[in-house]
Amino acid sequence: MKFIISLVLVSTLVFLGSAQETPKTDAAKSTNEVVTADNVEWGWLNPSRGDKSPAAGKLWGDRTKNGPAGFLVKFKKGFSSPPHIHNITYRGVVIEGLLHNDDEKAKEQWLPAGSFWVQPAGEAHITAATGEANLAYIEIQEGPYLVKSTTEAFDNGERPLNVDKSNLVWLNASDITWIKDNSGVQTAFLWGSHKEDELNASLIKFPAGFKGEIINNSPNLRAVIIQGSITHQTAKDDKVDVLDAGSYFGAAENSTHKISSEIESIVYVRTNGKFEVASSTPIE
């Protein structure tokens, strides 16, 4: 059975974050690569603040240089940043804990794991965390990622977006006719127009007991495990990795990746083309 992500068909839907300025392309093609959660390289998100700064873990790209990148950010319980701005727009998905990201005078809106937010370049805001452990995946389309004073604030025309996980819309075969699948796989669209060859991102939910493949037909597919745990193996490679929340894998064009999950798992997928999820474990 196949769960087919078709950029042409889904372009008529309304996507969360559609009001944001969406990147069109990404010149850096993805390759078959894996970073497990226990092998992430950690440093400080804002080195000038040292241990007062959240920790940052590299998954792909280099946030300190000009270009796209994806990285983890780890916040201590009770962390609250000073008001600040960023020179570039970023998107984030909460992996663990409770995070708040908004204007310093805004009422706290704690986003639980599985939630999504967008922080526009130039807009003053704070970021806070209150969970025992707090982790988020952050993605930028251009770098470097810098933290600047609110005295340099500017309006780039974009607007912030906070989406609690309870407000995500999950679609399956009973919702849209072009999903020919009875494995229980679901998707929630996050951002991007989903036109041919344009970057977009979705959350893919794999049910407990899923076993199958991700077949990548796009030049750029990057995936981050947000919830649960999956086993991953690239076709023609004997190595099998267990990817817990916070792990990453990249998929080269025309590559196949064997996936299985004993528990319900959610994966963030960023791509600029078509891919398929083929299940070998249909659910009656």
C-alpha positions in Angstrom: 0.0 0.0 0.0 1.3 3.5 -0.8 0.8 6.8 0.9 1.6 9.2 -1.9 2.7 12.9 -1.4 1.7 14.7 -4.5 2.7 18.4 -4.7 0.4 19.1 -7.6 -2.7 17.7 -5.9 -2.2 19.2 -2.5 -1.5 22.7 -3.8 -5.2 23.5 -3.7 -5.4 22.9 0.1 -4.9 25.6 2.7 -1.7 25.1 4.7 -0.7 26.3 8.1 1.8 29.1 7.8 0.7 29.9 4.3 0.8 33.6 5.2 4.6 33.3 5.7 7.2 34.0 3.1 8.0 30.5 1.9 11.4 29.5 0.4 11.0 28.3 -3.2 14.1 26.2 -3.7 17.1 24.8 -2.0 20.3 24.4 -4.0 21.9 22.0 -1.5 20.8 18.5 -2.4 20.3 16.1 0.4 22.3 12.9 0.7 21.8 9.6 2.4 23.0 10.4 6.0 22.0 9.7 9.5 22.5 11.6 12.8 21.2 9.7 15.8 20.1 11.6 18.9 23.0 10.3 21.0 25.6 11.4 18.3 24.5 15.0 18.0 27.3 17.6 18.3 26.4 20.2 20.9 27.5 23.8 21.5 25.9 27.1 22.6 23.2 28.6 20.6 24.4 32.1 21.5 28.1 31.6 22.3 28.5 35.2 23.7 26.2 34.2 26.6 27.9 30.9 27.4 25.9 28.7 29.7 23.1 31.3 30.0 22.3 30.4 26.4 20.4 27.3 25.3 22.4 24.5 23.9 22.4 23.9 20.1 22.9 20.6 18.4 23.8 20.2 14.7 21.7 18.0 12.5 22.3 19.3 8.9 23.8 22.4 7.3 25.7 25.1 9.3 23.6 27.8 11.0 26.7 30.0 11.3 27.1 30.3 7.5 25.0 31.5 4.6 22.6 28.7 3.7 19.9 26.5 5.0 20.3 24.5 8.2 18.4 22.4 10.7 19.5 22.1 14.4 18.2 21.2 17.8 17.9 23.6 20.7 17.8 22.4 24.3 16.4 24.7 27.0 16.8 24.4 30.8 13.6 24.4 32.9 12.7 28.0 33.8 14.7 29.5 30.9 13.5 32.8 29.6 15.4 34.9 27.1 15.8 38.6 27.1 13.7 40.4 24.4 15.6 40.0 21.1 15.4 39.7 17.4 16.9 37.4 14.7 18.2 38.5 11.4 16.4 35.7 9.6 13.1 33.9 9.9 13.1 30.5 11.5 10.5 27.7 11.9 10.4 25.4 14.9 8.8 22.2 16.1 8.6 21.2 19.8 10.1 17.8 20.5 9.9 17.7 24.3 8.7 19.9 27.1 6.8 23.2 27.0 7.9 26.3 25.1 6.6 29.8 24.8 7.6 32.1 21.9 5.9 35.5 21.6 6.1 39.2 22.3 7.4 39.9 25.8 4.1 41.4 26.9 2.0 38.5 25.5 0.2 36.1 27.8 2.1 32.8 28.0 1.0 30.2 25.5 2.9 27.0 26.4 3.4 24.8 23.3 3.6 21.1 24.0 5.6 18.5 22.1 4.3 18.2 18.5 3.5 21.9 18.2 4.8 24.2 15.5 5.8 27.9 15.4 7.2 30.5 13.0 9.4 33.5 14.2 9.8 36.2 11.5 13.1 38.0 11.0 13.3 41.4 12.8 10.4 40.9 15.2 11.1 41.4 18.9 10.1 38.4 21.1 11.1 36.2 24.0 11.5 32.4 24.2 10.8 30.6 27.5 10.7 27.0 28.6 9.0 25.3 31.6 9.2 21.6 31.1 11.6 19.4 33.1 13.4 18.8 29.8 12.8 21.1 26.7 13.9 20.4 23.2 13.0 21.8 19.8 13.9 21.4 16.2 14.8 24.7 14.5 15.1 25.2 10.7 16.4 28.2 8.7 16.4 28.8 5.0 19.3 31.2 5.0 22.0 32.0 7.5 23.8 32.9 9.5 21.5 32.6 12.5 22.1 35.6 14.7 20.7 37.0 17.9 20.4 40.8 17.9 19.2 43.6 20.1 15.6 44.8 19.9 17.0 48.3 18.9 17.5 46.7 15.5 14.0 45.5 15.1 12.3 45.7 11.7 9.2 44.5 9.9 9.8 42.2 7.0 6.1 41.7 6.2 5.9 38.3 7.8 3.8 37.5 10.9 4.5 35.1 13.7 2.6 31.9 14.0 2.0 29.5 17.0 0.1 26.3 16.4 -0.6 24.0 19.3 -0.5 20.3 18.4 -4.2 20.1 19.2 -4.9 22.4 16.3 -3.0 20.4 13.7 -5.2 18.8 11.0 -4.4 15.2 10.4 -5.4 13.7 7.0 -5.7 10.1 6.0 -7.3 7.9 3.3 -10.8 8.7 4.6 -10.2 12.5 4.2 -8.6 12.7 0.8 -9.0 10.4 -2.1 -5.4 10.4 -3.4 -4.1 8.5 -0.4 -4.4 4.9 -1.4 -3.5 3.4 1.9 -4.9 1.4 4.8 -1.9 1.3 7.1 -3.0 4.1 9.3 -0.4 6.6 8.2 -1.5 10.2 8.5 -0.1 13.6 7.5 -0.4 17.2 8.8 0.8 19.9 6.4 2.8 22.7 8.0 4.2 25.1 5.5 4.8 25.6 1.8 2.6 25.9 -1.3 3.4 22.3 -2.4 3.7 23.4 -6.0 6.1 21.3 -8.1 9.7 21.7 -7.0 9.0 24.2 -4.2 10.0 23.5 -0.6 7.4 22.4 1.9 7.1 20.6 5.2 4.7 18.1 6.7 4.4 15.9 9.8 4.0 12.2 9.0 2.5 10.0 11.7 3.3 6.3 11.6 1.1 4.0 13.7 2.5 1.5 16.1 3.5 -1.6 14.3 4.2 0.2 11.0 6.7 -1.4 8.6 7.4 -0.2 5.1 9.5 2.2 3.0 10.0 5.9 2.3 10.8 6.2 -1.4 12.3 9.6 -2.2 11.9 11.0 -5.7 12.9 14.6 -4.8 16.4 16.2 -4.9 16.0 17.3 -1.3 14.4 15.3 1.6 15.3 15.8 5.2 13.5 14.1 8.1 13.6 14.7 11.9 12.0 12.4 14.4 9.7 14.5 16.6 8.0 11.8 18.6 8.5 8.1 19.2 11.2 6.0 17.7 11.8 4.3 14.3 14.3 1.9 12.9 15.9 3.1 9.7 17.9 1.4 7.0 18.9 2.7 3.6 18.3 0.2 0.8 21.6 -1.5 -0.3 23.1 -0.7 3.1 23.2 -3.3 5.9 23.4 -0.7 8.7 20.3 -0.4 10.8 19.9 2.7 13.0 17.4 3.2 15.9 16.2 6.8 15.5 14.7 8.3 18.7 13.2 11.7 19.0 15.8 14.3 18.0 17.4 12.1 15.4 17.7 13.0 11.7 18.1 11.3 8.3 18.6 12.8 4.9 17.5 11.0 1.7 19.3 11.3 -1.7 17.2 11.5 -4.8 15.8 8.2 -6.0 16.7 6.4 -2.8 14.6 4.0 -0.7 14.6 3.9 3.1 13.2 1.0 5.1 11.2 2.2 8.1 9.5 0.5 11.0 8.1 1.7 14.3 6.9 -0.3 17.3 5.2 2.7 18.8 3.3 5.6 17.3 5.9 8.0 15.9 5.9 11.4 14.2 8.5 12.5 11.7 9.0 16.1 10.3 9.7 15.9 6.6 11.1 18.8 4.6 11.2 18.3 0.8 11.0 20.0 -2.6 9.5 17.1 -4.6 7.5 13.9 -4.4 8.0 11.0 -2.1 6.0 7.9 -1.2 5.4 5.9 2.0 4.8 2.3 1.1 3.4 0.1 3.9 3.8 -3.6 4.2 1.6 -3.8 7.3 -2.0 -2.9 6.4 -4.4 -2.3 9.3 -7.8 -3.9 9.0 
